[in-house]
C-alpha cells in the first residue's frame, strides 16, 4: 500500500525528528575519492560506469550519473524523508496509515535522503541498520547511496519533546550552554567529537546548527540557538561548521544544514510557525539585517546547505508567504544578494497535511494555503529550493514535469548539487560503516568526560548571597529539601533528604522555566506563552525561600521573567541542559560555574510585550543582562 502523507516535521529529536555551503568548487574543479567499492547491482552490460570510477573527477562522475537517470530517479533525490528503524534493527515496514515502508521509499519512490528517527541506545545496532539501508539502496538500478541525516542529538535533555535524548552519544549542554562559555575552540571540539560519533553510525548530514537569534524571548525554539547576540552567534557557528565539516568537505565530513533562514527569532507575539496561530514573522524595528549576520558568517565559513523557516514575513517589502515559497527570500536575498550557491532544503511538511504524535497538522503553507499540493510544490521549486524536507511526494514533481509546469532542466540544477554532495562525502565509494568501531567510538570515556565537564562549566551563577555557594562543608548530618530531581542523587553522596523545607538546612530546587502548557500531542512539547510563574507558584516558592536558605537551578530553555526568584533565593543558577549530577557537583564545589548569560532575562511579560520582536536587548530594566555571570569567591588566599 502506498502512503503519500507527508512525514512528520522535525520534532527535534526523540518524539519526531526537525543547511548551508558557499564553498562549492567551480565547475572546472577536479578531485577524486579513492576507497573500496561496495557491492552494487549491475546490469552486466557495463562493469564500471564512469560515475562509479573513483579515479575520475567528481564533476565528471556527477554528469555521467545525471545523464543515466530517469525523471523518477532524479525526483527521488529531491525529497528528504524520515527513516524509522524496524524491530531489532530491521527495515521499517511502515504503519499502513501515515508512513511508507523503507523498502517502498527506496525501491519504488527512489528516495536517497533520510532523517534518522529515534534515540541511539545501541551504536552497533544502528550501524548495522544503516548498512542494511545502504545495501537496499545498492540493489536499486543505479545504486545511489543513502545520505542519512540527524537533528541535534548530543544535548542532555529531560524534555524529550524538544529533541532526541543523547542516548549512547556523549552528552553536552544545549548550544545555549556552549554560548554561555563564549569559547569558539570548545565549540569546534564539540563539533569534532559529534562528527566522529555521527560518522561511526552512518550519519553524514547534520540538520543544524540553528542560528536564529532570540530577540523575542517568548519563542519556544530558543534552546537550540546560540542566544541573542548576532556577533557571538556568528563566531561560534563558524567553529561549529568547521568542526562538523572539517577544513574541506570530504569522506570524513558531516555536511551541515544551517537554519532557519532568514532567522526565525522575530516571531509575532513569540508564537511558533509550526502552528497556524504562529505563522507570522515581524520586523517592527526594521532589523532584518541583524538577523542575517549569522547567515553571512555561515556562508563565509563554508556552510553547505541552508534551511528557510516556516514563517511568512508581514509588513515588509517581501511577499507575505512562507520563506520556502518566497522567491524574494530564497533566490533574490539568499542566492543573489548573499551569494549562497549551495543546497536549499525546506523545513518539514510544506505540502501535505498530516498527523504528528496524534495531532492533526496542516501543511505549513503559510500565505499559500489555498494552493493545491501540486501548486505548492511548483512554487517551492520556482522560489529556488532544491529539496523538500519531510515529504514523500515525488509523484507531484513528476506530474509537474509531464504537464510542462516545471522543466527537467530545472530539476537537474538541484539534482546536480545533491548528487555532488554525495560524491564529495565519499558515499559512492564506501557508504558502509563498521559496527564494532561504532561501539568503540560512540560515547567513549573521553568524549563522555568532555561532555560532562562542559555541562558543569556552562552553569551560570546569577546570584550568590553571602557567598553561600559552594556548599563545601556539608556532611551526612546536613539535611536537604529538594524539588525537581530524585533524592537518590543526594543519598548516593551520603547526604540526607527531608520532606519539608522547615526541617532542612538547605533547599535545592531545579525549576523548569515558566511556560503555558499547550494542548496536542505535538504542540504540548513547545514551551511557549508567559515567561512568568503564576501567582500561586510564586507564593509557594516564597514560603520555601522564607523557611530555609534556598539554591535554585533555573533550567532556561528560553528566558524567564522571574525577579522574585532572584530576590528570594539565596543563590540562583541558570543551566542550559545539564544532569542532576552536574547540578550537585556545582553546588557542592566539585565543579565551578563559568557561564555568562547568552541573552537578557526580562523583568516581566509586560516588558517583553512592549519590546520589538526583531530587536535585541530592548526589554526595559532586565533582571539580568546578556553576559552576566558570577564566579565563586577564591576560597584559598595566599599568605
Secondary structure, DSSP 8 states (H G I E B T S, - for coil): ----S-------SSSS----------TT---------------SS-SS-GGG-TTS-HHHHHHHHHHH--HHHHHHTTEEEEE-B-GGG-B----SSS---HHHHHHTS---EEEE-S--S-HHHHHHHHHHHHHHHHTSSS----EEEE----B--S-GGGS---TTS--B--HHHHHHHT-HHHHHHHHHHHHHHHHHHTEEEE---B-----STT-TTGGGS--S-HHHHHHHHHHHHHHHH-SS-STT--EEEEEEET-S--BGGG--TTSGGG-EEE-TT--HHHHHHHHHHHHHTT--EEEE-S-EEESSSS-SSBGGG-HIIIIIIIIIIT---SEEB--S-SS--EEETTEEE----TT-TTS-HHHHHHHHHHHT--BEET---HHHHHHHHHTTSS-HHHHHHHHHHHHHHHHHTTTTT-----HHHHHHHTT-HHHHHHHHHHHHHT-EEEEEGGG--S--S--TT-EEEEESS-THHHHTTT-EEESSGGG-SEEEEEEE---B---STTGGG--BS--S--HHHHHHHHHHHHHS-EEEEEE-SS----HHHHHHSSEEEEESS--HHHHHHHHTTSS------SS-B-S-HHHHHTS-TT-TT-STT-SB-TT--B---------
